[in-house]
Amino acid sequence: MANSHFQFKQFTIHQDQCAMKVTTDSCLFGAWVAKRVGSLEAGVDNCLDIGAGTGLLSLMLAQQNSFHIDALEIDEKAVLQAKENVAASPWKERITIHHADAIEFLNIVRYDLIVSNPPFYEMELKGADSTKNIAHHDDGLLLPQLLSIIKNNLADDGVFFLLLPFKRNEEIRKLFTEHELAIQQITLLKQSVNHGYFRMMLMGRLQNDALAETIIDEISIKDEGDKYTTTFTELLKDYYLYL
């Protein structure tokens, strides 16, 4: 059974009311995004977090950056918990949790940054938990819908980040092209140096003739001795209590 809360160095994630709990790959994604956003040449004034869940990703970004974040979540219990997690953090003035369907969301001002840890298991067998089905399956947001939302809400020079299962590697390339989105970087994730890839973290923009070729690299969470790798530790040291 997952812990009812997850303690970070500067904030706490309570998760007993959320179907989707804090995971190592979601933490790694948040730290990876925060680092890359900090190194962007163009400044970021606003951010859209699609599928906020507990508020983890928004809080990780807020810890390292100063822009405002609008976080969308469709599940009412998750919304209440995310609001509590944000209210107890040092950055409550910069994060707004919206109880909203992302498909219907269209902001007047487009976003410099869009981030999402979207549904993983579309078109697979579903379980009995309807809340998890919304978070994991096609009862909720489908990937083509998510890409349309990104395209409609991203500023012309904006950037987006996604965490996706590696097994959708071939499928997503076609989907991105269809939605006129370009992938600038793919970082492939392994549970350890002895495992195959299981997740992929993507950075992209609206399609532009000036965009360079996609950069592909990889990160392993654990090394041969079942210890966190140096790369993982460097990314998470500002967040994890015992790094």
C-alpha positions as CSV (number, residue, x, y, z in Angstrom):
1,M,0.0,0.0,0.0
2,A,1.4,3.4,-1.0
3,N,2.2,5.9,1.8
4,S,-0.5,8.5,2.5
5,H,2.1,11.3,2.0
6,F,5.5,11.8,0.4
7,Q,7.9,14.2,2.1
8,F,10.3,16.3,0.0
9,K,12.9,18.8,1.2
10,Q,10.7,21.8,0.7
11,F,7.1,20.5,0.4
12,T,4.9,17.6,1.2
13,I,2.6,15.6,-1.1
14,H,-0.4,14.1,0.6
15,Q,-1.9,11.5,-1.8
16,D,-4.5,9.4,0.0
17,Q,-7.3,11.0,-2.1
18,C,-5.6,10.6,-5.4
19,A,-5.7,7.5,-7.6
20,M,-2.2,8.2,-9.0
21,K,0.5,8.2,-6.4
22,V,4.0,9.7,-6.3
23,T,6.3,7.5,-8.4
24,T,10.1,7.6,-9.0
25,D,9.6,8.3,-12.7
26,S,7.2,11.2,-12.1
27,C,9.7,12.7,-9.7
28,L,12.5,12.3,-12.2
29,F,10.4,13.9,-14.9
30,G,9.6,16.9,-12.7
31,A,13.3,17.4,-11.9
32,W,14.3,16.9,-15.5
33,V,11.7,19.5,-16.7
34,A,12.7,22.0,-14.0
35,K,16.3,21.8,-15.0
36,R,15.6,22.3,-18.7
37,V,13.2,25.1,-18.2
38,G,15.9,26.9,-16.2
39,S,18.3,26.7,-19.1
40,L,15.9,27.9,-21.8
41,E,17.1,31.0,-23.7
42,A,13.6,32.6,-23.8
43,G,12.0,33.5,-20.5
44,V,8.9,31.7,-19.2
45,D,6.1,33.8,-17.7
46,N,3.3,31.2,-17.5
47,C,2.9,27.4,-17.4
48,L,0.0,25.0,-17.9
49,D,0.1,21.7,-16.1
50,I,-2.4,19.2,-17.7
51,G,-3.6,16.5,-15.3
52,A,-2.2,17.9,-12.1
53,G,-3.0,14.9,-9.8
54,T,-1.5,15.6,-6.4
55,G,0.1,18.8,-7.7
56,L,3.6,17.2,-7.7
57,L,4.8,18.4,-11.0
58,S,3.6,22.0,-10.4
59,L,5.3,22.1,-7.0
60,M,8.6,20.7,-8.4
61,L,8.6,23.4,-11.1
62,A,7.6,26.2,-8.7
63,Q,10.5,25.3,-6.4
64,Q,13.1,26.0,-9.1
65,N,11.3,28.7,-11.1
66,S,9.3,31.9,-10.6
67,F,6.5,31.8,-13.2
68,H,2.8,31.3,-12.6
69,I,1.3,27.9,-13.1
70,D,-2.3,26.9,-14.0
71,A,-2.8,23.3,-13.1
72,L,-5.8,21.4,-14.6
73,E,-7.4,18.3,-12.9
74,I,-10.7,16.7,-13.8
75,D,-11.1,14.4,-10.7
76,E,-12.7,16.3,-7.8
77,K,-10.9,14.5,-5.0
78,A,-7.6,15.0,-6.6
79,V,-8.4,18.7,-7.1
80,L,-9.1,19.1,-3.3
81,Q,-5.9,17.3,-2.4
82,A,-3.8,19.2,-4.9
83,K,-5.2,22.5,-3.5
84,E,-4.2,21.4,0.0
85,N,-0.7,20.4,-1.1
86,V,-0.2,23.7,-2.8
87,A,-1.7,25.8,0.1
88,A,0.8,24.2,2.5
89,S,3.8,25.0,0.2
90,P,5.9,28.1,0.0
91,W,4.6,28.8,-3.6
92,K,0.8,28.9,-3.1
93,E,0.6,32.4,-4.6
94,R,2.1,31.1,-7.9
95,I,0.0,27.9,-8.5
96,T,-3.7,27.9,-9.3
97,I,-5.4,24.5,-9.3
98,H,-8.4,24.4,-11.7
99,H,-11.2,21.8,-11.5
100,A,-11.5,21.5,-15.3
101,D,-11.7,19.3,-18.3
102,A,-8.6,20.0,-20.3
103,I,-10.4,19.2,-23.5
104,E,-12.7,22.2,-22.9
105,F,-9.9,24.5,-21.6
106,L,-8.7,27.4,-23.8
107,N,-6.9,30.3,-22.2
108,I,-7.0,33.8,-23.6
109,V,-3.3,34.1,-23.3
110,R,-1.2,31.2,-24.7
111,Y,1.4,29.5,-22.5
112,D,5.2,29.7,-22.7
113,L,5.4,26.3,-21.1
114,I,3.0,23.2,-21.0
115,V,3.8,20.1,-19.0
116,S,1.9,16.8,-18.6
117,N,2.3,13.3,-17.2
118,P,-0.7,12.0,-19.3
119,P,-2.7,8.7,-19.4
120,F,-0.4,5.7,-20.0
121,Y,-2.6,2.7,-20.8
122,E,-5.0,3.6,-23.5
123,M,-6.7,0.6,-25.2
124,E,-5.5,-1.9,-22.6
125,L,-7.5,-4.0,-20.1
126,K,-9.2,-1.8,-17.4
127,G,-9.6,-2.5,-13.7
128,A,-12.5,-2.0,-11.4
129,D,-11.4,1.4,-10.0
130,S,-13.1,4.0,-12.2
131,T,-10.8,6.8,-10.8
132,K,-7.7,4.9,-11.9
133,N,-9.3,4.2,-15.2
134,I,-9.7,7.9,-15.8
135,A,-6.1,8.6,-14.8
136,H,-4.7,5.6,-16.7
137,H,-7.1,4.7,-19.6
138,D,-9.1,6.1,-22.4
139,D,-12.1,6.9,-20.1
140,G,-10.2,10.1,-19.7
141,L,-7.8,12.1,-21.9
142,L,-6.4,10.4,-25.0
143,L,-3.0,11.2,-26.3
144,P,-4.3,12.7,-29.6
145,Q,-6.6,15.0,-27.6
146,L,-3.7,16.0,-25.3
147,L,-1.6,17.0,-28.4
148,S,-4.5,19.1,-29.7
149,I,-4.7,20.8,-26.3
150,I,-1.0,21.5,-26.4
151,K,-1.2,22.9,-29.9
152,N,-4.1,25.1,-29.1
153,N,-2.7,26.6,-25.9
154,L,1.1,26.8,-26.6
155,A,2.6,30.2,-27.5
156,D,4.4,30.3,-30.9
157,D,7.8,30.2,-29.3
158,G,6.6,28.0,-26.3
159,V,7.9,24.6,-25.2
160,F,6.2,21.5,-23.9
161,F,7.3,18.5,-21.9
162,L,5.6,15.0,-21.7
163,L,6.3,11.8,-19.9
164,L,5.2,8.8,-21.9
165,P,5.6,5.0,-21.9
166,F,8.5,3.9,-24.1
167,K,6.3,1.3,-25.9
168,R,4.4,4.1,-27.6
169,N,7.7,5.3,-29.2
170,E,6.7,4.6,-32.8
171,E,3.1,5.6,-32.5
172,I,3.8,9.1,-31.0
173,R,6.1,10.1,-33.9
174,K,3.2,9.9,-36.3
175,L,0.8,11.6,-33.8
176,F,3.2,14.5,-33.3
177,T,3.5,15.1,-37.1
178,E,-0.3,15.0,-37.5
179,H,-0.6,17.7,-34.8
180,E,2.2,19.8,-36.2
181,L,4.4,19.4,-33.2
182,A,8.1,18.8,-33.3
183,I,10.2,16.8,-30.7
184,Q,13.4,18.5,-29.8
185,Q,14.7,16.1,-27.2
186,I,13.9,12.5,-26.1
187,T,15.4,11.1,-22.9
188,L,14.8,7.4,-22.5
189,L,14.4,6.0,-19.0
190,K,15.6,2.7,-17.5
191,Q,14.8,1.3,-14.1
192,S,18.4,0.3,-13.9
193,V,21.4,-0.2,-16.3
194,N,20.3,-3.8,-16.6
195,H,16.8,-3.1,-17.7
196,G,15.3,-2.0,-21.0
197,Y,13.6,1.3,-21.5
198,F,10.2,1.8,-19.8
199,R,9.5,5.6,-20.1
200,M,10.5,8.5,-22.3
201,M,10.6,12.2,-21.5
202,L,10.0,14.5,-24.4
203,M,10.7,18.2,-25.0
204,G,9.1,19.8,-28.0
205,R,7.7,22.8,-29.8
206,L,5.3,23.8,-32.5
207,Q,6.7,22.7,-35.9
208,N,9.2,25.2,-37.2
209,D,11.6,24.9,-40.2
210,A,14.4,26.3,-38.0
211,L,14.2,23.5,-35.4
212,A,17.3,21.3,-35.1
213,E,17.4,17.5,-35.2
214,T,16.0,15.6,-32.2
215,I,18.5,14.9,-29.4
216,I,18.2,11.4,-27.9
217,D,19.9,10.4,-24.7
218,E,19.1,8.1,-21.7
219,I,19.0,8.0,-17.9
220,S,19.1,4.9,-15.6
221,I,17.6,5.3,-12.2
222,K,19.8,2.6,-10.5
223,D,23.3,1.3,-11.3
224,E,24.7,-2.2,-11.2
225,G,24.8,-2.1,-7.4
226,D,21.2,-1.1,-7.1
227,K,22.2,2.4,-6.0
228,Y,20.9,5.6,-7.5
229,T,23.0,6.7,-10.5
230,T,25.0,9.9,-10.4
231,T,22.7,11.5,-13.0
232,F,19.6,10.6,-11.1
233,T,21.1,11.9,-7.8
234,E,22.1,15.2,-9.5
235,L,18.6,15.8,-10.7
236,L,16.8,14.9,-7.5
237,K,19.2,16.2,-4.8
238,D,17.2,19.4,-4.4
239,Y,14.0,17.4,-3.8
240,Y,14.6,14.0,-2.1
241,L,15.2,14.1,1.6
242,Y,18.0,11.6,1.7
243,L,20.1,12.5,-1.3
